[in-house]
Amino acid sequence: MSSPKTQFPESVPVATPSQSSPSWQIELLYDGECPLCVREVNFLQKQDAGRGLVKFTDIADSSYTPEEHGGVDFETAMGRIHAVLPDGTVIKNVEVFRRVYEILGMGWIYAATGWPIIGAIVDRLYGIWADWRLKLTGRPDLATIVAQRHQRLECQTEGRCRLNEDEN
């Protein structure tokens, strides 16, 4: 008897694959300014052990551009965790964790989240966590972070930086 195939309802194809296939199996978009996110990424990098199965992309880096990462803009990526598959499919929420952990050989940790009732509960809990993540980690709200990023990027590209006296 074979087990039913796991469905990933949050998958959305958004881009065509590039000419050459990447060596990674999933690109994890994470907030490098979130202490809990960085802790999780550090753990996952240790599990990857240099195999290159997971490409880790810090969305907080000023060089982050949606075009190079499945079309996921900064604000969207900050709101919920996202990942991009080699074929350009973008996945989000708990499905990202299921896939990353499965690729790293630890799929059993999130396996139950693929079951209908448990999955629905975990998805709901993740949504609550995502909504409160910034506040719980002592950071400004999403609108403020997006505005600060926009201002920082504008400053870098146009060279019109204004430093506050308090920042010196």
C-alpha positions as a Markdown table, in Angstrom:
| # | Residue | x | y | z |
|---|---|---|---|---|
| 1 | Met | 0.0 | 0.0 | 0.0 |
| 2 | Ser | 1.5 | 3.3 | -1.0 |
| 3 | Ser | 1.1 | 6.5 | 1.0 |
| 4 | Pro | -0.8 | 9.4 | -0.5 |
| 5 | Lys | 1.3 | 12.0 | -2.2 |
| 6 | Thr | 1.8 | 15.1 | -0.1 |
| 7 | Gln | 0.0 | 18.2 | -1.6 |
| 8 | Phe | 1.6 | 21.6 | -1.4 |
| 9 | Pro | -1.4 | 24.0 | -1.9 |
| 10 | Glu | 0.6 | 27.1 | -1.3 |
| 11 | Ser | 2.9 | 26.6 | -4.3 |
| 12 | Val | 2.6 | 29.1 | -7.1 |
| 13 | Pro | 4.7 | 28.9 | -10.2 |
| 14 | Val | 6.0 | 32.4 | -11.0 |
| 15 | Ala | 9.0 | 32.1 | -13.3 |
| 16 | Thr | 10.5 | 29.9 | -15.8 |
| 17 | Pro | 13.7 | 27.9 | -14.9 |
| 18 | Ser | 17.0 | 29.4 | -15.9 |
| 19 | Gln | 19.1 | 28.0 | -18.6 |
| 20 | Ser | 21.3 | 26.1 | -16.2 |
| 21 | Ser | 19.9 | 24.2 | -13.2 |
| 22 | Pro | 21.1 | 25.5 | -9.9 |
| 23 | Ser | 22.9 | 23.1 | -7.5 |
| 24 | Trp | 20.5 | 24.0 | -4.6 |
| 25 | Gln | 17.1 | 22.3 | -4.2 |
| 26 | Ile | 15.4 | 25.2 | -2.5 |
| 27 | Glu | 16.2 | 28.9 | -1.9 |
| 28 | Leu | 15.1 | 30.0 | 1.6 |
| 29 | Leu | 14.3 | 33.7 | 1.9 |
| 30 | Tyr | 14.9 | 34.9 | 5.5 |
| 31 | Asp | 15.0 | 38.0 | 7.5 |
| 32 | Gly | 18.7 | 38.5 | 8.5 |
| 33 | Glu | 17.7 | 41.1 | 11.1 |
| 34 | Cys | 15.4 | 38.8 | 13.0 |
| 35 | Pro | 17.3 | 37.1 | 15.8 |
| 36 | Leu | 15.0 | 34.1 | 15.8 |
| 37 | Cys | 15.1 | 33.7 | 12.1 |
| 38 | Val | 18.9 | 33.9 | 12.1 |
| 39 | Arg | 19.0 | 31.3 | 14.8 |
| 40 | Glu | 16.9 | 28.9 | 12.7 |
| 41 | Val | 19.0 | 29.6 | 9.6 |
| 42 | Asn | 22.2 | 28.9 | 11.5 |
| 43 | Phe | 20.7 | 25.6 | 12.6 |
| 44 | Leu | 19.7 | 24.7 | 9.0 |
| 45 | Gln | 23.1 | 25.7 | 7.6 |
| 46 | Lys | 24.7 | 23.3 | 10.1 |
| 47 | Gln | 22.3 | 20.6 | 8.9 |
| 48 | Asp | 23.1 | 21.4 | 5.3 |
| 49 | Ala | 26.8 | 20.8 | 6.2 |
| 50 | Gly | 28.1 | 22.5 | 3.1 |
| 51 | Arg | 26.2 | 20.3 | 0.7 |
| 52 | Gly | 24.5 | 23.3 | -0.9 |
| 53 | Leu | 21.1 | 21.8 | -0.9 |
| 54 | Val | 19.6 | 25.0 | 0.5 |
| 55 | Lys | 20.4 | 28.5 | -0.8 |
| 56 | Phe | 20.0 | 31.0 | 2.1 |
| 57 | Thr | 19.1 | 34.5 | 0.9 |
| 58 | Asp | 18.9 | 37.3 | 3.4 |
| 59 | Ile | 16.0 | 39.6 | 2.3 |
| 60 | Ala | 17.3 | 42.3 | 4.7 |
| 61 | Asp | 20.5 | 42.7 | 2.7 |
| 62 | Ser | 20.4 | 45.9 | 0.6 |
| 63 | Ser | 21.3 | 43.9 | -2.5 |
| 64 | Tyr | 18.1 | 41.8 | -2.3 |
| 65 | Thr | 16.0 | 42.2 | -5.4 |
| 66 | Pro | 12.7 | 40.5 | -6.1 |
| 67 | Glu | 13.6 | 39.8 | -9.7 |
| 68 | Glu | 16.4 | 37.4 | -8.7 |
| 69 | His | 14.3 | 35.6 | -6.1 |
| 70 | Gly | 11.1 | 34.4 | -7.6 |
| 71 | Gly | 9.6 | 37.9 | -7.8 |
| 72 | Val | 9.0 | 38.0 | -4.0 |
| 73 | Asp | 9.3 | 41.6 | -3.0 |
| 74 | Phe | 10.8 | 42.7 | 0.4 |
| 75 | Glu | 7.5 | 43.6 | 2.1 |
| 76 | Thr | 5.9 | 40.3 | 1.1 |
| 77 | Ala | 8.9 | 38.3 | 2.2 |
| 78 | Met | 8.9 | 40.2 | 5.5 |
| 79 | Gly | 5.3 | 39.3 | 6.1 |
| 80 | Arg | 5.6 | 35.5 | 5.7 |
| 81 | Ile | 8.5 | 33.1 | 5.1 |
| 82 | His | 9.0 | 32.3 | 1.4 |
| 83 | Ala | 11.2 | 30.0 | -0.6 |
| 84 | Val | 11.8 | 29.5 | -4.3 |
| 85 | Leu | 12.3 | 26.2 | -6.0 |
| 86 | Pro | 14.7 | 25.7 | -8.9 |
| 87 | Asp | 11.8 | 25.8 | -11.4 |
| 88 | Gly | 10.8 | 29.3 | -10.1 |
| 89 | Thr | 7.9 | 28.1 | -8.0 |
| 90 | Val | 7.4 | 30.2 | -4.9 |
| 91 | Ile | 6.2 | 28.5 | -1.7 |
| 92 | Lys | 5.3 | 30.2 | 1.6 |
| 93 | Asn | 4.3 | 29.6 | 5.2 |
| 94 | Val | 4.8 | 26.3 | 6.9 |
| 95 | Glu | 5.2 | 24.6 | 3.5 |
| 96 | Val | 8.7 | 26.2 | 3.4 |
| 97 | Phe | 9.7 | 24.5 | 6.6 |
| 98 | Arg | 8.3 | 21.1 | 5.5 |
| 99 | Arg | 10.3 | 21.3 | 2.2 |
| 100 | Val | 13.5 | 22.6 | 3.7 |
| 101 | Tyr | 13.5 | 20.0 | 6.5 |
| 102 | Glu | 12.6 | 17.2 | 4.0 |
| 103 | Ile | 15.5 | 18.3 | 1.7 |
| 104 | Leu | 17.9 | 18.2 | 4.7 |
| 105 | Gly | 16.8 | 14.7 | 5.7 |
| 106 | Met | 14.8 | 15.8 | 8.7 |
| 107 | Gly | 11.3 | 15.7 | 7.1 |
| 108 | Trp | 9.9 | 13.7 | 10.0 |
| 109 | Ile | 10.1 | 16.9 | 12.2 |
| 110 | Tyr | 7.4 | 18.6 | 10.0 |
| 111 | Ala | 5.7 | 15.5 | 8.6 |
| 112 | Ala | 2.6 | 15.8 | 10.7 |
| 113 | Thr | 2.0 | 19.3 | 9.5 |
| 114 | Gly | 1.0 | 17.8 | 6.1 |
| 115 | Trp | -2.0 | 16.0 | 7.7 |
| 116 | Pro | -5.3 | 17.9 | 7.3 |
| 117 | Ile | -6.2 | 18.7 | 10.9 |
| 118 | Ile | -2.8 | 19.2 | 12.3 |
| 119 | Gly | -1.7 | 21.1 | 9.2 |
| 120 | Ala | -4.6 | 23.5 | 9.5 |
| 121 | Ile | -3.7 | 24.1 | 13.2 |
| 122 | Val | 0.0 | 24.6 | 12.5 |
| 123 | Asp | -0.8 | 26.9 | 9.6 |
| 124 | Arg | -3.0 | 29.0 | 11.8 |
| 125 | Leu | -0.4 | 29.2 | 14.6 |
| 126 | Tyr | 2.3 | 30.1 | 12.1 |
| 127 | Gly | 0.0 | 32.9 | 10.8 |
| 128 | Ile | -0.3 | 34.3 | 14.3 |
| 129 | Trp | 3.5 | 34.0 | 14.9 |
| 130 | Ala | 4.2 | 35.8 | 11.6 |
| 131 | Asp | 1.8 | 38.6 | 12.5 |
| 132 | Trp | 3.5 | 39.1 | 15.8 |
| 133 | Arg | 7.1 | 38.3 | 14.9 |
| 134 | Leu | 8.4 | 41.8 | 14.6 |
| 135 | Lys | 6.8 | 43.0 | 17.8 |
| 136 | Leu | 7.9 | 39.9 | 19.8 |
| 137 | Thr | 11.5 | 40.4 | 18.6 |
| 138 | Gly | 11.5 | 44.1 | 19.6 |
| 139 | Arg | 11.4 | 45.5 | 16.1 |
| 140 | Pro | 9.3 | 48.2 | 14.5 |
| 141 | Asp | 6.2 | 47.4 | 12.6 |
| 142 | Leu | 6.3 | 46.2 | 9.0 |
| 143 | Ala | 5.4 | 49.6 | 7.5 |
| 144 | Thr | 8.2 | 51.3 | 9.4 |
| 145 | Ile | 10.7 | 48.6 | 8.3 |
| 146 | Val | 9.7 | 48.9 | 4.7 |
| 147 | Ala | 9.9 | 52.7 | 4.8 |
| 148 | Gln | 13.4 | 52.6 | 6.5 |
| 149 | Arg | 14.6 | 50.1 | 3.8 |
| 150 | His | 13.2 | 52.3 | 1.0 |
| 151 | Gln | 14.9 | 55.4 | 2.5 |
| 152 | Arg | 18.2 | 53.5 | 2.9 |
| 153 | Leu | 18.1 | 52.1 | -0.7 |
| 154 | Glu | 17.3 | 55.6 | -2.0 |
| 155 | Cys | 20.2 | 57.0 | -0.1 |
| 156 | Gln | 22.6 | 54.4 | -1.5 |
| 157 | Thr | 21.4 | 54.7 | -5.1 |
| 158 | Glu | 21.0 | 58.5 | -5.3 |
| 159 | Gly | 23.7 | 59.5 | -2.9 |
| 160 | Arg | 21.3 | 61.8 | -1.0 |
| 161 | Cys | 22.0 | 60.6 | 2.5 |
| 162 | Arg | 21.0 | 62.8 | 5.4 |
| 163 | Leu | 22.4 | 61.7 | 8.8 |
| 164 | Asn | 20.6 | 62.7 | 11.9 |
| 165 | Glu | 22.6 | 64.3 | 14.6 |
| 166 | Asp | 21.6 | 61.4 | 16.9 |
| 167 | Glu | 23.1 | 58.9 | 14.5 |
| 168 | Asn | 26.7 | 60.3 | 14.6 |
